[in-house]
């Protein structure tokens, strides 16, 4: 199949750095430039993450260094209240916030309950704010990944495991019901393929309960998996047959190396597309399908890909859909792809930033992944770095 390409004029561009970085002072911009210049060097990132892990293990006093660098760039704070300035600043530019409790807690019932309670607070926060359009959670934040894997393999559970699985179902339903009662849309984040099947099952059960009037619960679709596009279309057909709306967050995927390694080690077919071009094609075809069935699908494009964002905007124009149609959102991570987020928002599209938060120790795995992701994604750090450099030049100020 040919790579899709709308023939309409693209209605938004992402080169205007004066819009992208309007909210940053000269000092903040210089600091961002310095940070991305470091992250643009794979060796520096690898050494830095190694020494951060070592320093924390040895209880060396480096938290303030982390707080003033990668934590400040990619996180809103340690608590929901800490995130208020970020929420306000984004809101001034017409950008929403998605509070993402990024703590990767211990694998025990007390931790799962604590995480559930924190996510309930994010739903309450969203319900009280016009600038927080979604909540989000990962099922592994409220459930044992090992147990989810065992269930997906259809293995017999022990009595204690049956009890634990019942509690998982209760936690997921508690979150989705609270979101429904508060009229807050909620994303269920995607995870590894060996547990994604059971996560899908749980999420569709919640959709059937709570998406009767509109999409409240959103599943996440990783289009770098070769079967996802057809699974998305099948999910739509099932939703139509059973009388509920489909909510879909469309992403490319976040576990490529882990998926490939496990497939190789366990000698099964790699679920990831063999090429980036195949992933890109499926992603844009998923946009096509969603917009062409928008009466029964609500989507959020979770992407840092400029072409896909432009493609969606052009497709919306072609179909006569309003730029601020509340069934269509774009989302990027805090501290990344501001050129996409802020230019889309200025053009009148619905945009939100994922704003991770939590104690520094607990969100460190997330921060390390962000640094490594910027290094491993072809051109990502270079792109961020060059955009900031361009804005510094436009302002006529130095980088130091």
C-alpha positions in Angstrom: 0.0 0.0 0.0 1.3 3.5 -0.9 2.3 5.8 1.9 -0.8 8.0 2.6 -0.4 11.7 1.9 -3.3 14.2 2.0 -3.3 16.5 -1.0 -4.6 19.5 0.9 -2.3 22.3 1.9 -0.8 21.5 5.4 -2.6 23.9 7.8 0.1 24.1 10.5 3.9 24.1 10.5 6.4 23.6 13.3 9.3 25.8 12.5 8.2 28.9 14.4 10.5 28.7 17.4 9.2 32.1 18.7 5.9 30.3 19.4 7.5 27.1 20.6 9.6 28.8 23.2 7.6 31.9 24.0 7.1 30.7 27.6 10.8 30.3 28.3 12.9 33.1 29.6 16.4 33.7 28.1 17.9 32.0 31.2 15.6 29.0 30.9 16.3 28.7 27.2 20.0 28.7 27.7 19.6 25.9 30.3 17.5 23.9 28.0 20.1 24.3 25.3 22.8 23.1 27.6 20.8 20.1 28.7 20.0 19.0 25.2 23.5 19.5 24.0 24.6 17.0 26.6 21.7 14.6 25.7 22.8 14.8 22.1 25.9 12.8 23.0 25.2 9.1 23.6 28.4 8.6 25.6 27.6 11.4 28.0 24.0 10.0 28.5 25.4 6.5 29.2 28.0 7.8 31.6 25.6 10.1 33.3 22.9 7.6 33.9 25.5 5.1 35.2 26.9 7.6 37.8 23.4 8.7 38.8 22.4 5.2 39.6 25.6 4.6 41.4 25.4 7.8 43.4 21.8 7.0 44.5 22.8 3.5 45.5 25.7 4.9 47.6 23.3 7.6 49.1 25.4 10.4 47.7 23.8 13.9 47.8 23.0 14.4 44.2 19.2 14.9 44.3 19.5 18.7 43.9 21.6 18.2 40.8 18.9 16.0 39.4 16.1 18.3 40.5 17.7 21.3 38.8 18.4 19.5 35.5 16.5 16.6 34.0 13.8 16.6 36.7 13.1 20.3 36.0 13.0 19.7 32.2 10.7 16.7 32.2 8.7 16.7 35.4 6.1 19.1 36.9 7.2 18.5 40.5 7.0 15.9 43.3 3.3 16.4 44.1 0.2 17.5 42.3 0.4 20.8 44.0 3.9 21.3 42.8 2.6 21.0 39.3 0.3 24.0 39.6 2.8 26.5 38.1 3.4 24.2 35.1 -0.4 23.6 34.6 -0.9 27.4 34.7 1.9 28.2 32.3 0.8 25.6 29.8 -2.8 26.8 30.1 -1.8 30.3 29.2 -0.7 29.0 25.8 -3.9 27.0 25.4 -2.2 23.7 26.2 -3.8 21.2 28.6 -2.0 19.1 31.2 -2.2 15.3 31.7 -0.9 14.6 35.2 1.1 11.4 35.0 2.0 9.9 38.3 5.3 8.3 37.2 6.3 6.5 40.3 7.4 2.9 39.7 6.6 1.5 43.1 7.3 -1.8 44.8 5.5 -4.9 43.6 3.1 -5.3 46.5 -0.5 -4.8 47.4 0.2 -1.7 49.6 2.1 0.0 46.8 -0.7 -0.8 44.3 -3.3 0.6 46.7 -1.2 3.8 47.2 -0.9 4.3 43.5 -4.6 3.8 43.0 -5.3 6.5 45.6 -2.9 8.9 44.0 -4.5 8.4 40.5 -7.9 9.1 42.1 -6.5 12.4 43.2 -5.4 13.3 39.7 -8.9 12.5 38.5 -10.3 14.9 41.1 -7.8 17.5 40.0 -8.8 17.2 36.4 -12.5 17.4 37.3 -11.8 20.8 39.0 -9.7 22.3 36.2 -10.6 23.3 32.7 -7.0 22.9 31.6 -6.6 19.2 32.5 -8.5 17.2 29.8 -7.3 13.7 30.7 -6.1 11.4 33.5 -3.8 8.4 32.9 -2.5 5.3 34.6 -0.5 2.2 33.9 -2.0 -1.1 34.9 1.4 -2.3 36.2 1.1 0.6 38.6 -1.8 -1.1 40.3 -1.0 -4.7 39.5 1.8 -7.3 39.5 3.4 -7.6 36.1 4.2 -11.2 36.8 0.6 -12.0 37.6 -0.6 -10.3 34.5 1.8 -12.3 32.4 0.7 -15.5 34.0 -3.0 -14.7 33.3 -2.2 -13.8 29.7 -0.5 -17.2 29.3 -3.8 -18.7 30.5 -2.0 -20.6 33.3 -4.0 -21.8 36.3 -3.8 -19.4 39.3 -3.4 -20.3 42.9 -6.0 -19.2 45.4 -3.9 -16.2 46.5 -3.4 -15.2 42.9 -7.1 -15.4 42.2 -7.6 -13.0 45.1 -4.9 -10.7 43.8 -6.5 -10.7 40.3 -9.8 -9.8 41.7 -8.2 -6.8 43.5 -6.6 -5.8 40.2 -10.0 -5.8 38.5 -11.4 -3.8 41.4 -8.7 -1.2 41.2 -9.0 -0.7 37.5 -12.8 -0.4 37.8 -12.5 2.0 40.7 -10.3 4.3 38.6 -12.5 4.1 35.5 -15.8 4.5 37.4 -14.4 7.5 39.3 -13.3 9.0 35.9 -16.8 8.4 34.5 -18.5 9.8 37.6 -16.3 13.0 37.4 -16.7 13.2 33.6 -12.9 13.0 33.2 -11.4 11.0 30.3 -8.8 8.5 31.3 -6.0 6.8 29.3 -4.9 3.2 30.1 -1.3 3.3 29.0 0.2 0.5 26.8 2.9 -1.9 28.0 4.9 -4.9 26.8 3.3 -7.4 24.4 3.4 -10.3 27.0 1.0 -8.4 29.3 -0.8 -6.1 26.8 -3.4 -8.7 25.9 -4.8 -8.9 29.4 -4.6 -5.1 29.7 -6.6 -4.8 26.5 -9.2 -7.2 27.9 -9.6 -5.2 31.1 -9.8 -1.9 29.2 -12.5 -3.1 26.8 -14.5 -4.3 29.8 -14.3 -0.8 31.2 -15.2 0.8 27.9 -18.3 -1.4 27.7 -19.3 -0.1 31.1 -18.4 3.5 31.0 -18.3 4.6 27.3 -22.0 4.4 26.7 -22.6 8.1 26.2 -19.1 9.1 25.0 -15.5 8.0 25.2 -14.3 8.1 28.8 -11.9 5.2 28.9 -9.2 5.2 26.2 -7.0 2.2 25.3 -3.5 2.8 24.0 -2.6 1.4 20.6 1.1 0.8 19.8 1.3 1.1 16.0 4.9 -0.3 15.9 3.4 -3.7 16.4 2.4 -5.3 13.1 -1.0 -6.5 14.3 -2.2 -3.3 16.0 -3.9 -1.5 13.1 -6.2 -4.5 12.5 -6.8 -4.9 16.2 -7.8 -1.2 16.4 -10.3 -1.7 13.5 -11.7 -4.8 15.2 -12.0 -2.9 18.5 -14.1 -0.3 16.6 -16.4 -3.0 15.2 -16.8 -4.6 18.6 -17.6 -1.3 20.1 -20.3 -0.6 17.5 -21.8 -4.0 17.9 -22.0 -3.6 21.7 -23.1 -0.1 21.7 -20.3 1.9 23.2 -17.8 4.5 22.0 -14.1 3.7 21.3 -11.4 5.8 22.9 -8.0 5.4 21.4 -4.6 6.9 22.2 -2.4 6.3 19.2 1.3 5.9 19.8 4.2 4.3 18.0 5.6 2.4 20.9 8.1 2.5 23.7 9.5 -1.0 24.2 11.2 -1.8 20.9 14.5 -3.1 22.1 13.0 -5.0 25.0 10.4 -6.6 22.6 13.1 -7.6 20.1 15.4 -9.1 22.7 12.7 -11.2 24.4 11.4 -12.5 21.0 15.0 -13.5 20.1 15.7 -15.1 23.4 12.4 -17.0 23.5 12.4 -17.8 19.8 9.0 -16.4 18.8 8.0 -14.0 16.0 9.0 -10.4 16.8 5.8 -8.4 17.2 7.5 -5.2 16.1 7.4 -4.0 12.5 10.6 -4.6 10.5 11.0 -1.0 9.5 10.1 2.5 10.7 8.4 3.1 7.4 5.9 0.3 8.1 5.2 1.8 11.6 4.7 5.2 10.1 2.4 3.9 7.5 0.2 2.1 10.0 0.2 5.1 12.3 -1.1 7.4 9.6 -3.6 4.8 8.4 -4.9 4.6 12.0 -5.4 8.4 11.8 -7.4 7.9 8.6 -9.6 5.2 10.0 -10.2 7.2 13.2 -11.2 10.5 11.4 -13.3 8.6 8.9 -15.3 7.0 11.8 -15.1 10.0 14.2 -18.8 9.7 15.1 -17.9 6.7 17.2 -14.2 7.1 17.9 -12.4 9.7 20.0 -8.6 9.8 19.6 -5.5 11.4 21.1 -2.3 11.3 19.0 0.5 10.7 21.4 3.3 11.5 19.1 6.5 13.6 18.6 6.4 12.9 14.9 5.9 16.2 13.0 4.7 14.5 9.8 1.9 12.5 11.5 0.8 15.7 13.3 0.7 17.6 10.1 -1.0 14.6 8.4 -3.8 14.6 10.9 -4.3 18.3 10.7 -4.6 18.1 6.9 -6.9 15.2 7.1 -9.2 17.0 9.5 -9.3 20.0 7.1 -10.1 17.6 4.2 -13.0 16.1 6.1 -14.3 19.4 7.3 -13.6 18.7 10.9 -13.1 21.7 13.3 -9.6 22.3 14.6 -11.0 22.2 18.2 -13.2 19.1 17.7 -13.1 17.7 21.2 -12.9 14.1 19.9 -9.4 14.8 18.5 -6.4 15.7 20.6 -2.6 15.8 20.2 -0.2 15.1 23.1 3.5 15.3 23.7 5.7 14.9 26.8 6.6 17.9 28.9 10.0 19.2 27.9 10.0 17.7 24.5 8.6 18.7 21.0 7.5 22.2 22.1 7.6 23.2 18.5 4.7 20.8 17.8 2.7 21.4 21.0 2.8 25.2 21.0 2.3 25.7 17.3 -0.6 23.3 17.2 -2.2 25.1 20.1 -1.7 28.5 18.6 -3.3 27.3 15.4 -6.4 26.2 17.4 -6.0 22.5 17.8 -6.6 20.6 21.1 -3.2 19.9 22.6 -2.0 18.6 26.0 1.3 17.8 27.6 2.0 14.7 29.7 3.3 16.2 33.0 5.0 13.5 35.0 5.4 14.0 38.7 6.4 12.1 41.9 9.3 12.0 44.4 12.7 12.3 42.6 13.9 8.8 43.7 10.7 7.2 42.5 10.6 8.9 39.1 14.2 8.4 38.3 13.6 5.3 36.1 11.3 7.5 34.0 13.8 10.3 33.8 16.6 7.9 32.7 14.3 6.5 30.0 13.6 10.0 28.7 17.4 10.7 28.5 18.0 7.4 26.8 15.0 7.8 24.5 16.3 11.2 23.3 19.6 9.6 22.5 18.3 6.4 20.8 15.5 7.9 18.7 17.2 8.9 15.4 17.6 12.6 15.4 15.4 13.4 18.4 18.1 15.1 20.6 19.6 16.8 17.6 16.2 18.1 16.6 15.4 19.5 20.0 18.9 20.9 20.3 18.8 22.6 16.9 15.4 24.1 17.6 16.6 25.7 20.9 19.8 26.9 19.2 17.7 28.5 16.4 15.6 30.3 19.0 18.7 31.6 20.9 20.0 32.9 17.5 16.6 34.5 16.8 16.7 36.3 20.1 20.2 37.4 19.5 21.6 35.9 22.7 24.4 33.4 23.3 24.0 29.8 24.5 26.2 30.2 27.6 
